Structure formats: structure tokens, C-alpha cells
Amino acid sequence: MARTLTVEVRDLTRRFGTRTVLSGLDLDIGTGEFVALLGRSGSGKSTLLRILANLDPETTGSAEVRGTVSVAFQQPRLLPWRSVWRNVVLGLRRDGRNHSRDRALAERALDEVRLADHADAWPRTLSGGEAQRLSLARALVREPDLLLLDEPFGALDALTRLAMHRLVEDLWQRHRPSVLLVTHDVDEALLLADRVLVLDGGRITAEHVLDTPRPRRLADHIDLRAHVLADLGVTDHARS
Ligand SMILES: Nc1ncnc2c1ncn2[C@@H]1O[C@H](COP(=O)(O)OP(=O)(O)OP(=O)(O)O)[C@@H](O)[C@H]1O
């Protein structure tokens, strides 16, 4: 049986002036699939995410997304003059029309990311990890079919990042949105994704499918790690 697709990108090209960043790119993301996208700095990962989020119309080819989309970025991008729960409702398409309904939706999303106790706090009182969880709640509140994560854990310390991996995996398993995670961290990709893709020269140049059980252990993926690093043009010194 053919699998259903949430994302279907065909022959996508994006130029900035004379520079071609994406060049005839094809990409499918299945419904409920967790895909990680790796690529060197400047390879066009964020550009692709912006196109999928419908934030960039200057393209040729096609980029079809079926359903609602939410994005969480490396910086949480919170509004400091709005309380935590009011930041969450920014993720709804139209907030402020029904206070008690909005509040209930925000509380549910905050509960999902274990921030229910902070609903009435101000963003400046949150730690980096908490702010990132708030950003996730804002992305989740609209129950997206596609969740785009642009280096969402990149600015966090290692321990907080591990906790965030657990949280995101747990949220994904319970709600099953399709996920496209952009990351520089090969281990993060191997721990979380069903499929790991490498973007290079404007298109997807490598693809690795992971079907090992979750929660994953990096120790079980040492060989694959070396392959992915090689795809990225990096030597795995731990193995050389
Ligand atoms: N609005 C813009 N105008 C001109 N050039 C741009 C614009 N946005 C992106 N670019 C260029 O496109 C290229 C790809 O940028 P992009 O941010 O997509 O890369 P990336 O893979 O996400 O990089 P990083 O991993 O460093 O975040 C870069 O060379 C960047 O300078």
C-alpha cells in the first residue's frame, strides 16, 4: 500500500541573486514520519524549512504540505511583554477571541511540555530549557500535521538537550505529527529520526533509514554514525 505523504517537494530551486542554494531538490515526508536533515553550514537547511513553512514564495518547482504547519526555532522568539500562556496562544491562528478557550488550550500545551506551573510567569523568568519548552508548546498548540524544528536544541547545555530529546520523542509518539528536524548534531539525528537525510549542493545527497527500537542507544549506531559523518565530509576521529 502506498504510504501517505505530508510533504511532497519536487524539483525545488531557490536562488538568492546569482547564488543557487537549493537546486532541483526532491523530498517526501510520510505522515507521522520523523525526518532529520543534516548539512553543512550554509547548505540551505533553514531555507528549505522556511519554504515548507510558507515563509518564502520565491521558488521554482513545487513544495506541497498537507495540513497545518508549526515551526520552532533555535531561539525561542518569545514576546517578553506577554505572559507564558499568552505566548503559547500566539501559536493559534486567531487568539484573543475566546479567553477561556485559549487559556485551556494553552494550559494543555504547557502541560505537555511540563510547564503547567509557569502559565502566569513572564518569559524572562524562564531558564533556557524552559523557554525552549515554551516555544515547543506554542508550536504544538495548533496540533500541527507537520512540525518543523530548526536547531531547537542547539543553544542548550548537553544535559538539557538530552531531556529535550526525550520530551520531543515522547510528544511525537503520542501525537504523531510528521517532523522535520534540522540539526548539526549527528547523534541527535540518529537518536530521534526514522530517516536521516544529508543536504549538499542544493539537494538531498544521502539518506539513511533507521528502524531500530526506541528509545535508541548511540552505541548501537556507531557504524551508521561514521557513514553519516562521511556523507558530511567529516572524519570520525573516534574510529580512525
Ligand atoms: N534572505 C537571504 N538573502 C540572501 N542570501 C540568503 C538569504 N537567506 C539565506 N541566504 C543564503 O543561503 C545560504 C543557505 O542559508 P541557510 O540559512 O538556509 O543555511 P543553513 O544550512 O540553514 O545554515 P546553518 O547551518 O549555518 O544555519 C547561505 O549562503 C545564506 O547566506
The ligand as a Gaussian input file, in Angstrom:
#p B3LYP/6-31G(d) Opt

LIG

0 1
 N       17.409000      36.247000       2.550000
 C       18.581000      35.850000       2.040000
 N       19.269000      36.623000       1.169000
 C       20.433000      36.232000       0.636000
 N       21.020000      35.049000       0.912000
 C       20.412000      34.235000       1.771000
 C       19.155000      34.586000       2.377000
 N       18.783000      33.560000       3.187000
 C       19.750000      32.623000       3.087000
 N       20.717000      33.027000       2.235000
 C       21.908000      32.268000       1.878000
 O       21.536000      30.954000       1.558000
 C       22.504000      30.031000       2.044000
 C       21.806000      28.975000       2.865000
 O       21.340000      29.559000       4.061000
 P       20.594000      28.707000       5.154000
 O       20.345000      29.610000       6.329000
 O       19.446000      28.035000       4.536000
 O       21.704000      27.628000       5.522000
 P       21.743000      26.551000       6.672000
 O       22.084000      25.251000       6.046000
 O       20.485000      26.619000       7.474000
 O       22.975000      27.078000       7.522000
 P       23.308000      26.974000       9.095000
 O       23.519000      25.515000       9.341000
 O       24.567000      27.753000       9.229000
 O       22.148000      27.545000       9.841000
 C       23.529000      30.842000       2.809000
 O       24.646000      31.031000       1.984000
 C       22.849000      32.143000       3.064000
 O       23.771000      33.201000       3.088000

